[in-house]
Amino acid sequence: MKKRLNRRDFLKQSSAAGLGAALGSMSMGGCTRVRPPQLNSEPIEHLKTSPIDTVRVAYVGIGNQGSGHLRNLLRIEGVEIKAVCDIREERTLWAQEQCEKAGKPKPTSYFKGPEDFKRMCDTEDLDLVYNATPWGWHVPISVKAMETGSHAATEVPGAITLEGCWEMVETSEKYRKHCCTMENCNYDRTELMLFNMVRHGVFGELLHAECGYLHDLRGWKFGTAYYPHDWRLQYSIKRNADLYPTHGLGPVSQWMDITRGNTFEYLVSMSSPSRSLKLEAIKRHGQDHPLAKTDYALGDVVTTLIKTYKGQSVLVTHNTNSPRPYSRKILIQGTKGLARKYPEQKIYIEGTSPRSHRWEDLSNYNEQYKHPLLTSLEEKAQGAGHGGMDFIEDYRLIQCIREGKPTDSDVYEGATISAVVALSEKSIASNSTPVEFPDFTRGKWKTRKPLGIVTA
């Protein structure tokens, strides 16, 4: 393996440049077109980097999701936690304690305010900066990491503005560093199996998919689980958009080869009235409380319809305010049949399913189409967050960095699925006008190879 550049050597060889990503739009034929900024970088077919024996990691945001990722990283070979950063000193102390309990060196702690990650990146010699912070910090932390010589990985969505999406893309290209939007649902058991079935042609030509994030978060938005406690509620007050599109779109994008032989062309979004958050505020605090008198922008149900270059349709639903069971509404339809995940895992394949026009259990296909990643990592992933898929996504990220290979989901895919936040907001605000997707690959999607069946 090649010798790594340390942070100071990297900075000497890398010229600083402005990363402002201007957003422009124009109306053409009833469809709002989103123009790319004038970039100072070139798109990359598939980013390969020098292999790294031991990945030196800093983690920013040691909250609900961040603490789970930190525990995963301590279980993965070839990882050294060099630094931990949070606005709460007690969370960095907890992280240090976890490292010592695992028999690992004690990482340096950074907790002097919300921008202390900058001091960390300027001080430490790192290979990867991984963050699970509130959404607005995802881009600043990722950009600073790449500017100072590290790969970047962030919780979802990777960016919540188009400017942020372009900034991640340009910075990744400029410094040739991975910038990964860590969508754990790509690695869930059922989604992995459906991906394997798609690759084996079980569904024939793909025609349509449905997905989304349908999760009653009223208790979380008005509760104390987040820190700062109301940051997610604030987005519901200020923005009417699909605020969390990637849990469903991540797997669907990989099934449909988005940014790798196919692309999202445009979307149309609409919103139901906003009712449930105000009702919840009244129930919790009474009619006279400020939150009971607040106007909430986010509609209870946001529906988005996406059209791909190949003519496929994707229906995406966002519903985090209403009383309901959890669902990601996964459905894939092809010329030979279809499968769904919620409320029960079912499949129908013409000529294969035992009864014509009748569902059968998807579990009948488990043995034949179980994804190799599950075969190799299922035992190691036991006990990890979200049924083990968090461990698998962390393992694959580290494996790709250690081997110098392209990551399963790269900056172009992450920017594309994250862009739905801003694009859906734009469509809703303009009476459901169609809005074109930016082409973050600037045409490279036509020649980029689709993701294959990977294994550990």
SEVOFI-400918 format. One record per residue (C-alpha): residue number from 0; x, y, z. Coordinates in Angstrom, 1 decimal. Layout:
<rs>
r num->NUM, u->X, v->Y, w->Z
...
</rs>
This chain:
<rs>
r num->0, u->0.0, v->0.0, w->0.0
r num->1, u->1.2, v->3.5, w->-0.8
r num->2, u->2.4, v->5.9, w->1.9
r num->3, u->-0.3, v->8.4, w->3.0
r num->4, u->0.1, v->12.1, w->2.9
r num->5, u->-0.4, v->13.6, w->6.4
r num->6, u->-2.7, v->16.6, w->6.8
r num->7, u->0.1, v->19.2, w->6.5
r num->8, u->1.6, v->17.6, w->3.4
r num->9, u->-1.8, v->17.5, w->1.8
r num->10, u->-2.5, v->21.1, w->2.6
r num->11, u->0.8, v->22.1, w->1.0
r num->12, u->-0.1, v->20.3, w->-2.2
r num->13, u->-3.7, v->21.6, w->-2.3
r num->14, u->-4.6, v->25.1, w->-3.3
r num->15, u->-7.4, v->26.9, w->-1.5
r num->16, u->-10.3, v->28.1, w->-3.6
r num->17, u->-13.7, v->29.6, w->-3.2
r num->18, u->-16.5, v->27.1, w->-3.1
r num->19, u->-19.5, v->29.3, w->-3.7
r num->20, u->-22.1, v->27.4, w->-5.6
r num->21, u->-24.5, v->29.8, w->-7.3
r num->22, u->-28.1, v->28.6, w->-7.9
r num->23, u->-30.0, v->29.8, w->-11.0
r num->24, u->-33.4, v->28.8, w->-12.4
r num->25, u->-35.5, v->29.6, w->-15.4
r num->26, u->-38.9, v->28.6, w->-16.6
r num->27, u->-39.1, v->26.5, w->-19.8
r num->28, u->-42.2, v->25.0, w->-21.1
r num->29, u->-43.9, v->24.9, w->-17.7
r num->30, u->-40.9, v->23.2, w->-16.1
r num->31, u->-38.6, v->25.0, w->-13.7
r num->32, u->-35.0, v->24.2, w->-14.8
r num->33, u->-32.2, v->24.2, w->-12.2
r num->34, u->-29.0, v->25.4, w->-13.8
r num->35, u->-25.6, v->24.3, w->-12.3
r num->36, u->-23.2, v->26.9, w->-11.0
r num->37, u->-20.0, v->27.6, w->-12.8
r num->38, u->-17.9, v->24.9, w->-11.3
r num->39, u->-14.1, v->24.9, w->-10.9
r num->40, u->-13.8, v->21.1, w->-11.0
r num->41, u->-14.5, v->18.2, w->-13.3
r num->42, u->-16.8, v->15.3, w->-12.7
r num->43, u->-15.2, v->12.0, w->-11.7
r num->44, u->-16.2, v->8.7, w->-13.3
r num->45, u->-15.7, v->6.6, w->-10.2
r num->46, u->-13.4, v->8.0, w->-7.4
r num->47, u->-10.6, v->5.7, w->-6.4
r num->48, u->-8.1, v->6.7, w->-3.8
r num->49, u->-4.9, v->5.3, w->-2.2
r num->50, u->-5.5, v->2.4, w->0.1
r num->51, u->-5.2, v->3.0, w->3.8
r num->52, u->-4.3, v->0.3, w->6.3
r num->53, u->-5.8, v->2.0, w->9.4
r num->54, u->-8.4, v->4.7, w->8.8
r num->55, u->-8.0, v->7.6, w->11.3
r num->56, u->-11.5, v->8.8, w->12.1
r num->57, u->-13.0, v->11.8, w->13.8
r num->58, u->-16.7, v->11.7, w->14.8
r num->59, u->-18.8, v->14.9, w->15.1
r num->60, u->-22.2, v->14.7, w->16.8
r num->61, u->-22.3, v->12.0, w->19.5
r num->62, u->-26.1, v->11.9, w->19.9
r num->63, u->-28.7, v->9.2, w->19.2
r num->64, u->-27.3, v->8.1, w->15.8
r num->65, u->-23.8, v->9.2, w->16.3
r num->66, u->-23.3, v->7.1, w->19.4
r num->67, u->-24.4, v->4.0, w->17.5
r num->68, u->-22.0, v->4.7, w->14.7
r num->69, u->-19.1, v->5.2, w->17.1
r num->70, u->-19.8, v->1.8, w->18.7
r num->71, u->-19.9, v->0.3, w->15.2
r num->72, u->-16.6, v->1.8, w->14.3
r num->73, u->-15.0, v->0.4, w->17.4
r num->74, u->-15.9, v->-3.1, w->16.2
r num->75, u->-14.5, v->-2.7, w->12.7
r num->76, u->-11.0, v->-3.7, w->11.9
r num->77, u->-8.6, v->-1.1, w->10.6
r num->78, u->-10.2, v->1.9, w->12.4
r num->79, u->-8.7, v->4.3, w->14.9
r num->80, u->-10.9, v->6.9, w->16.5
r num->81, u->-8.6, v->9.9, w->16.7
r num->82, u->-11.0, v->12.7, w->17.8
r num->83, u->-14.6, v->13.2, w->18.9
r num->84, u->-16.5, v->16.4, w->18.7
r num->85, u->-19.8, v->17.6, w->20.2
r num->86, u->-21.2, v->20.8, w->21.6
r num->87, u->-21.8, v->18.9, w->24.9
r num->88, u->-18.6, v->17.9, w->26.7
r num->89, u->-20.4, v->15.0, w->28.5
r num->90, u->-21.0, v->13.3, w->25.1
r num->91, u->-17.3, v->13.6, w->24.2
r num->92, u->-16.4, v->12.2, w->27.6
r num->93, u->-18.8, v->9.3, w->27.0
r num->94, u->-17.2, v->8.6, w->23.6
r num->95, u->-13.7, v->8.6, w->25.1
r num->96, u->-14.9, v->6.2, w->27.7
r num->97, u->-16.3, v->3.9, w->25.1
r num->98, u->-13.0, v->3.9, w->23.2
r num->99, u->-11.1, v->3.0, w->26.4
r num->100, u->-13.5, v->0.2, w->27.3
r num->101, u->-12.9, v->-1.3, w->23.8
r num->102, u->-9.2, v->-1.3, w->24.5
r num->103, u->-8.6, v->1.6, w->22.1
r num->104, u->-6.5, v->4.8, w->22.6
r num->105, u->-8.4, v->7.7, w->24.1
r num->106, u->-9.4, v->10.2, w->21.3
r num->107, u->-8.9, v->13.9, w->21.6
r num->108, u->-12.1, v->15.7, w->22.7
r num->109, u->-13.5, v->18.9, w->21.0
r num->110, u->-16.5, v->20.6, w->22.6
r num->111, u->-15.9, v->24.4, w->22.5
r num->112, u->-18.9, v->25.5, w->20.6
r num->113, u->-20.7, v->24.5, w->17.4
r num->114, u->-17.8, v->25.3, w->15.1
r num->115, u->-15.1, v->23.5, w->17.1
r num->116, u->-15.0, v->20.9, w->14.3
r num->117, u->-13.0, v->23.4, w->12.4
r num->118, u->-10.2, v->23.4, w->15.0
r num->119, u->-10.4, v->19.7, w->15.1
r num->120, u->-9.9, v->19.4, w->11.3
r num->121, u->-7.1, v->22.0, w->11.4
r num->122, u->-5.3, v->20.2, w->14.2
r num->123, u->-5.7, v->16.4, w->13.7
r num->124, u->-4.2, v->14.1, w->11.0
r num->125, u->-7.3, v->12.4, w->9.8
r num->126, u->-8.5, v->10.2, w->7.0
r num->127, u->-12.3, v->10.4, w->7.6
r num->128, u->-14.6, v->12.9, w->9.3
r num->129, u->-18.0, v->11.4, w->10.0
r num->130, u->-20.9, v->13.4, w->11.3
r num->131, u->-24.4, v->12.9, w->12.7
r num->132, u->-25.3, v->16.5, w->13.5
r num->133, u->-28.5, v->18.5, w->12.8
r num->134, u->-29.1, v->18.8, w->9.1
r num->135, u->-27.8, v->22.3, w->8.7
r num->136, u->-24.3, v->21.3, w->9.8
r num->137, u->-23.8, v->18.4, w->7.3
r num->138, u->-22.4, v->20.4, w->4.5
r num->139, u->-20.1, v->22.7, w->6.5
r num->140, u->-18.5, v->19.8, w->8.4
r num->141, u->-18.1, v->17.7, w->5.2
r num->142, u->-16.6, v->20.6, w->3.3
r num->143, u->-14.1, v->21.4, w->6.0
r num->144, u->-13.1, v->17.8, w->6.3
r num->145, u->-12.3, v->17.6, w->2.6
r num->146, u->-10.5, v->20.9, w->2.5
r num->147, u->-8.2, v->19.7, w->5.2
r num->148, u->-7.4, v->16.3, w->3.6
r num->149, u->-10.0, v->13.9, w->4.9
r num->150, u->-12.8, v->11.9, w->3.3
r num->151, u->-16.2, v->12.9, w->4.6
r num->152, u->-19.3, v->10.9, w->5.5
r num->153, u->-22.5, v->12.4, w->6.8
r num->154, u->-25.9, v->11.3, w->8.1
r num->155, u->-28.9, v->12.0, w->5.9
r num->156, u->-30.0, v->14.1, w->4.1
r num->157, u->-26.5, v->15.1, w->3.0
r num->158, u->-27.6, v->18.6, w->2.2
r num->159, u->-30.9, v->20.6, w->2.5
r num->160, u->-30.3, v->23.2, w->-0.1
r num->161, u->-29.2, v->23.0, w->-3.8
r num->162, u->-26.3, v->25.2, w->-3.0
r num->163, u->-25.2, v->22.7, w->-0.4
r num->164, u->-25.5, v->19.8, w->-2.8
r num->165, u->-23.3, v->21.6, w->-5.4
r num->166, u->-20.8, v->22.5, w->-2.7
r num->167, u->-20.4, v->18.9, w->-1.6
r num->168, u->-20.0, v->17.8, w->-5.3
r num->169, u->-17.5, v->20.5, w->-6.2
r num->170, u->-15.4, v->20.0, w->-3.0
r num->171, u->-15.3, v->16.3, w->-3.5
r num->172, u->-14.1, v->16.7, w->-7.1
r num->173, u->-11.6, v->19.4, w->-6.3
r num->174, u->-9.8, v->17.6, w->-3.5
r num->175, u->-10.6, v->14.0, w->-4.9
r num->176, u->-12.1, v->13.0, w->-1.5
r num->177, u->-15.1, v->10.8, w->-0.9
r num->178, u->-18.2, v->12.6, w->0.3
r num->179, u->-20.7, v->10.0, w->1.3
r num->180, u->-24.3, v->10.5, w->2.3
r num->181, u->-24.7, v->7.5, w->4.7
r num->182, u->-28.1, v->6.0, w->3.8
r num->183, u->-28.4, v->3.0, w->6.1
r num->184, u->-31.6, v->1.8, w->4.4
r num->185, u->-29.6, v->0.8, w->1.4
r num->186, u->-28.3, v->-2.0, w->3.6
r num->187, u->-31.5, v->-3.2, w->5.2
r num->188, u->-32.2, v->-6.9, w->4.7
r num->189, u->-35.2, v->-6.6, w->2.4
r num->190, u->-33.8, v->-3.7, w->0.3
r num->191, u->-30.5, v->-5.7, w->-0.2
r num->192, u->-32.5, v->-8.7, w->-1.4
r num->193, u->-34.6, v->-6.7, w->-3.8
r num->194, u->-31.4, v->-5.1, w->-5.2
r num->195, u->-30.0, v->-8.6, w->-5.8
r num->196, u->-33.3, v->-9.7, w->-7.4
r num->197, u->-33.3, v->-6.6, w->-9.7
r num->198, u->-29.7, v->-7.4, w->-10.8
r num->199, u->-30.8, v->-11.0, w->-11.6
r num->200, u->-33.7, v->-9.7, w->-13.7
r num->201, u->-36.4, v->-11.2, w->-11.5
r num->202, u->-38.8, v->-8.2, w->-12.1
r num->203, u->-37.9, v->-7.7, w->-15.8
r num->204, u->-37.6, v->-4.1, w->-16.9
r num->205, u->-38.2, v->-1.8, w->-14.0
r num->206, u->-41.2, v->0.5, w->-14.6
r num->207, u->-42.2, v->2.1, w->-11.3
r num->208, u->-41.3, v->2.3, w->-7.6
r num->209, u->-42.9, v->3.7, w->-4.5
r num->210, u->-41.1, v->4.6, w->-1.3
r num->211, u->-41.0, v->7.2, w->1.5
r num->212, u->-40.6, v->8.0, w->5.1
r num->213, u->-43.8, v->7.6, w->7.0
r num->214, u->-43.0, v->7.9, w->10.7
r num->215, u->-45.0, v->9.5, w->13.5
r num->216, u->-42.4, v->11.9, w->14.9
r num->217, u->-44.7, v->14.2, w->17.0
r num->218, u->-43.2, v->12.8, w->20.2
r num->219, u->-39.7, v->13.5, w->18.9
r num->220, u->-40.4, v->16.9, w->17.5
r num->221, u->-42.0, v->18.1, w->20.8
r num->222, u->-39.9, v->16.0, w->23.1
r num->223, u->-36.3, v->16.1, w->24.3
r num->224, u->-34.6, v->13.3, w->22.3
r num->225, u->-32.9, v->15.7, w->20.0
r num->226, u->-30.2, v->18.3, w->21.0
r num->227, u->-30.9, v->21.1, w->20.6
r num->228, u->-34.3, v->19.8, w->21.5
r num->229, u->-36.4, v->21.6, w->18.9
r num->230, u->-34.1, v->21.7, w->15.8
r num->231, u->-36.2, v->19.2, w->13.9
r num->232, u->-39.4, v->21.0, w->14.9
r num->233, u->-38.0, v->24.2, w->13.5
r num->234, u->-37.8, v->22.8, w->10.0
r num->235, u->-41.4, v->21.8, w->10.3
r num->236, u->-42.3, v->25.4, w->11.2
r num->237, u->-40.3, v->27.0, w->8.4
r num->238, u->-40.3, v->24.6, w->5.4
r num->239, u->-43.0, v->22.8, w->3.4
r num->240, u->-41.1, v->20.1, w->1.6
r num->241, u->-40.1, v->16.4, w->1.6
r num->242, u->-37.6, v->17.0, w->4.4
r num->243, u->-36.4, v->13.4, w->4.6
r num->244, u->-36.5, v->11.7, w->1.2
r num->245, u->-33.4, v->9.5, w->1.3
r num->246, u->-34.5, v->6.5, w->3.3
r num->247, u->-36.8, v->5.4, w->0.5
r num->248, u->-35.0, v->7.0, w->-2.5
r num->249, u->-31.5, v->5.6, w->-1.5
r num->250, u->-32.4, v->1.9, w->-2.3
r num->251, u->-34.7, v->2.9, w->-5.3
r num->252, u->-32.0, v->5.0, w->-6.8
r num->253, u->-29.6, v->2.1, w->-6.7
r num->254, u->-32.2, v->-0.3, w->-8.2
r num->255, u->-32.8, v->2.1, w->-11.0
r num->256, u->-29.1, v->3.0, w->-11.6
r num->257, u->-29.6, v->6.7, w->-10.8
r num->258, u->-26.4, v->8.7, w->-11.7
r num->259, u->-25.0, v->5.4, w->-13.1
r num->260, u->-26.7, v->4.9, w->-16.5
r num->261, u->-30.0, v->6.6, w->-15.6
r num->262, u->-31.0, v->9.9, w->-14.0
r num->263, u->-33.9, v->11.7, w->-12.3
r num->264, u->-35.2, v->14.2, w->-14.8
r num->265, u->-37.9, v->16.2, w->-13.0
r num->266, u->-40.3, v->16.0, w->-10.1
r num->267, u->-43.7, v->17.3, w->-9.1
r num->268, u->-44.6, v->17.8, w->-5.4
r num->269, u->-47.7, v->18.7, w->-3.5
r num->270, u->-48.7, v->19.0, w->0.1
r num->271, u->-51.7, v->18.3, w->2.2
r num->272, u->-52.8, v->20.9, w->4.8
r num->273, u->-50.7, v->21.2, w->8.0
r num->274, u->-52.9, v->20.2, w->10.9
r num->275, u->-51.3, v->17.6, w->13.2
r num->276, u->-48.5, v->19.5, w->14.8
r num->277, u->-50.7, v->22.4, w->16.0
r num->278, u->-53.2, v->19.8, w->17.4
r num->279, u->-50.3, v->18.1, w->19.2
r num->280, u->-49.0, v->21.4, w->20.6
r num->281, u->-52.5, v->22.2, w->22.0
r num->282, u->-52.8, v->18.7, w->23.5
r num->283, u->-49.4, v->18.9, w->25.2
r num->284, u->-49.3, v->22.6, w->26.2
r num->285, u->-52.8, v->24.1, w->26.0
r num->286, u->-54.3, v->26.7, w->23.7
r num->287, u->-52.3, v->29.6, w->25.0
r num->288, u->-48.8, v->28.1, w->24.6
r num->289, u->-46.6, v->29.8, w->21.9
r num->290, u->-46.3, v->26.4, w->20.1
r num->291, u->-50.1, v->26.1, w->20.0
r num->292, u->-50.2, v->29.5, w->18.3
r num->293, u->-47.4, v->28.7, w->15.9
r num->294, u->-48.1, v->28.3, w->12.2
r num->295, u->-46.4, v->25.1, w->10.9
r num->296, u->-45.4, v->25.2, w->7.2
r num->297, u->-44.9, v->21.4, w->6.7
r num->298, u->-47.9, v->19.7, w->5.4
r num->299, u->-48.9, v->16.5, w->7.1
r num->300, u->-48.4, v->14.5, w->3.9
r num->301, u->-46.0, v->15.6, w->1.2
r num->302, u->-46.3, v->13.6, w->-2.1
r num->303, u->-43.6, v->13.7, w->-4.8
r num->304, u->-43.7, v->12.1, w->-8.2
r num->305, u->-40.3, v->11.7, w->-10.0
r num->306, u->-39.7, v->10.9, w->-13.7
r num->307, u->-36.4, v->9.2, w->-14.8
r num->308, u->-34.6, v->9.4, w->-18.1
r num->309, u->-35.6, v->5.9, w->-18.9
r num->310, u->-39.3, v->6.8, w->-18.4
r num->311, u->-39.8, v->5.2, w->-15.0
r num->312, u->-41.9, v->6.8, w->-12.3
r num->313, u->-41.1, v->7.0, w->-8.6
r num->314, u->-43.7, v->8.0, w->-6.0
r num->315, u->-42.2, v->9.3, w->-2.7
r num->316, u->-44.2, v->10.1, w->0.4
r num->317, u->-43.2, v->12.1, w->3.5
r num->318, u->-45.4, v->11.9, w->6.5
r num->319, u->-43.9, v->12.6, w->10.0
r num->320, u->-46.7, v->14.5, w->11.6
r num->321, u->-49.6, v->12.1, w->11.5
r num->322, u->-50.7, v->9.2, w->13.8
r num->323, u->-49.7, v->6.1, w->11.9
r num->324, u->-47.5, v->2.9, w->12.0
r num->325, u->-44.0, v->3.2, w->10.7
r num->326, u->-43.5, v->2.5, w->6.9
r num->327, u->-41.0, v->3.2, w->4.1
r num->328, u->-43.7, v->2.2, w->1.6
r num->329, u->-41.3, v->0.1, w->-0.4
r num->330, u->-42.6, v->-1.2, w->-3.7
r num->331, u->-40.9, v->-2.2, w->-7.0
r num->332, u->-42.8, v->-2.9, w->-10.2
r num->333, u->-41.4, v->-4.4, w->-13.4
r num->334, u->-42.6, v->-6.1, w->-16.6
r num->335, u->-42.5, v->-9.5, w->-14.9
r num->336, u->-44.0, v->-8.7, w->-11.5
r num->337, u->-43.6, v->-6.7, w->-8.3
r num->338, u->-42.7, v->-6.8, w->-4.7
r num->339, u->-43.6, v->-4.7, w->-1.6
r num->340, u->-42.2, v->-4.4, w->1.9
r num->341, u->-45.0, v->-2.8, w->3.9
r num->342, u->-47.4, v->-3.6, w->5.6
r num->343, u->-46.3, v->-7.2, w->4.8
r num->344, u->-43.5, v->-8.5, w->2.6
r num->345, u->-45.1, v->-9.8, w->-0.5
r num->346, u->-44.2, v->-10.6, w->-4.1
r num->347, u->-45.9, v->-11.7, w->-7.3
r num->348, u->-43.9, v->-12.9, w->-10.3
r num->349, u->-45.8, v->-13.9, w->-13.4
r num->350, u->-45.2, v->-17.5, w->-14.3
r num->351, u->-43.3, v->-18.1, w->-11.1
r num->352, u->-45.7, v->-17.4, w->-8.2
r num->353, u->-47.8, v->-20.4, w->-7.4
r num->354, u->-51.2, v->-18.7, w->-7.8
r num->355, u->-52.2, v->-16.4, w->-10.6
r num->356, u->-52.9, v->-12.8, w->-9.5
r num->357, u->-52.2, v->-13.6, w->-5.9
r num->358, u->-49.4, v->-12.4, w->-3.6
r num->359, u->-47.0, v->-14.9, w->-2.1
r num->360, u->-44.6, v->-14.3, w->0.8
r num->361, u->-41.4, v->-12.6, w->-0.2
r num->362, u->-39.6, v->-14.9, w->2.4
r num->363, u->-40.0, v->-17.7, w->-0.2
r num->364, u->-37.1, v->-16.1, w->-2.1
r num->365, u->-34.8, v->-15.5, w->0.9
r num->366, u->-32.5, v->-18.4, w->0.4
r num->367, u->-32.1, v->-17.9, w->-3.4
r num->368, u->-31.6, v->-14.1, w->-3.4
r num->369, u->-30.1, v->-13.3, w->0.0
r num->370, u->-27.5, v->-10.6, w->-0.7
r num->371, u->-23.9, v->-11.6, w->-0.2
r num->372, u->-23.3, v->-8.7, w->2.2
r num->373, u->-25.8, v->-10.3, w->4.6
r num->374, u->-24.2, v->-13.7, w->4.2
r num->375, u->-20.8, v->-12.3, w->5.1
r num->376, u->-21.7, v->-9.7, w->7.7
r num->377, u->-25.0, v->-10.8, w->9.4
r num->378, u->-23.3, v->-12.3, w->12.4
r num->379, u->-21.0, v->-9.3, w->13.0
r num->380, u->-23.9, v->-6.9, w->12.6
r num->381, u->-26.0, v->-8.5, w->15.3
r num->382, u->-27.0, v->-6.0, w->18.0
r num->383, u->-26.2, v->-2.9, w->15.9
r num->384, u->-28.6, v->-0.2, w->15.2
r num->385, u->-31.7, v->-0.6, w->13.0
r num->386, u->-31.5, v->-4.3, w->12.8
r num->387, u->-27.8, v->-4.3, w->11.9
r num->388, u->-27.9, v->-2.3, w->8.7
r num->389, u->-26.0, v->0.6, w->10.4
r num->390, u->-23.1, v->-1.7, w->11.0
r num->391, u->-23.1, v->-3.0, w->7.5
r num->392, u->-23.1, v->0.6, w->6.0
r num->393, u->-20.2, v->1.6, w->8.3
r num->394, u->-18.3, v->-1.6, w->7.5
r num->395, u->-18.6, v->-1.0, w->3.8
r num->396, u->-17.5, v->2.6, w->4.1
r num->397, u->-14.3, v->1.6, w->5.9
r num->398, u->-13.7, v->-1.4, w->3.6
r num->399, u->-13.8, v->0.8, w->0.5
r num->400, u->-11.5, v->3.5, w->2.1
r num->401, u->-9.0, v->0.8, w->3.2
r num->402, u->-9.0, v->-0.8, w->-0.2
r num->403, u->-8.9, v->2.4, w->-2.2
r num->404, u->-12.1, v->1.5, w->-4.0
r num->405, u->-15.2, v->3.7, w->-5.0
r num->406, u->-17.8, v->3.7, w->-2.3
r num->407, u->-21.2, v->2.1, w->-2.8
r num->408, u->-22.9, v->5.5, w->-2.7
r num->409, u->-20.9, v->8.5, w->-3.9
r num->410, u->-21.2, v->12.2, w->-3.8
r num->411, u->-23.3, v->12.3, w->-7.0
r num->412, u->-25.9, v->9.8, w->-5.7
r num->413, u->-26.0, v->11.5, w->-2.3
r num->414, u->-26.5, v->15.0, w->-3.8
r num->415, u->-29.2, v->13.7, w->-6.2
r num->416, u->-31.4, v->12.1, w->-3.5
r num->417, u->-30.8, v->14.9, w->-1.1
r num->418, u->-31.8, v->17.5, w->-3.7
r num->419, u->-35.4, v->16.4, w->-3.3
r num->420, u->-35.6, v->18.5, w->-0.2
r num->421, u->-35.1, v->21.8, w->-2.0
r num->422, u->-36.7, v->20.7, w->-5.3
r num->423, u->-39.9, v->19.5, w->-3.6
r num->424, u->-40.1, v->22.8, w->-1.7
r num->425, u->-39.8, v->24.7, w->-4.9
r num->426, u->-42.5, v->22.7, w->-6.7
r num->427, u->-45.0, v->23.0, w->-3.8
r num->428, u->-44.4, v->26.8, w->-3.6
r num->429, u->-45.1, v->27.2, w->-7.3
r num->430, u->-48.4, v->25.3, w->-7.3
r num->431, u->-46.9, v->21.9, w->-8.1
r num->432, u->-44.9, v->23.1, w->-11.1
r num->433, u->-42.6, v->20.4, w->-12.5
r num->434, u->-39.0, v->21.1, w->-11.4
r num->435, u->-35.9, v->19.6, w->-13.2
r num->436, u->-33.2, v->17.9, w->-11.3
r num->437, u->-29.7, v->19.3, w->-11.5
r num->438, u->-27.3, v->16.9, w->-13.3
r num->439, u->-24.6, v->16.8, w->-10.6
r num->440, u->-22.5, v->14.5, w->-12.9
r num->441, u->-22.7, v->17.0, w->-15.8
r num->442, u->-23.4, v->14.1, w->-18.3
r num->443, u->-21.2, v->11.5, w->-16.7
r num->444, u->-24.3, v->9.5, w->-15.7
r num->445, u->-24.5, v->8.2, w->-19.2
r num->446, u->-21.2, v->6.3, w->-19.0
r num->447, u->-20.9, v->5.6, w->-15.2
r num->448, u->-21.2, v->1.9, w->-14.5
r num->449, u->-24.1, v->0.7, w->-12.2
r num->450, u->-23.4, v->-0.6, w->-8.7
r num->451, u->-22.8, v->-4.3, w->-8.8
r num->452, u->-23.3, v->-7.0, w->-6.2
r num->453, u->-20.7, v->-6.3, w->-3.6
r num->454, u->-19.5, v->-8.4, w->-0.7
r num->455, u->-17.3, v->-8.1, w->2.4
</rs>
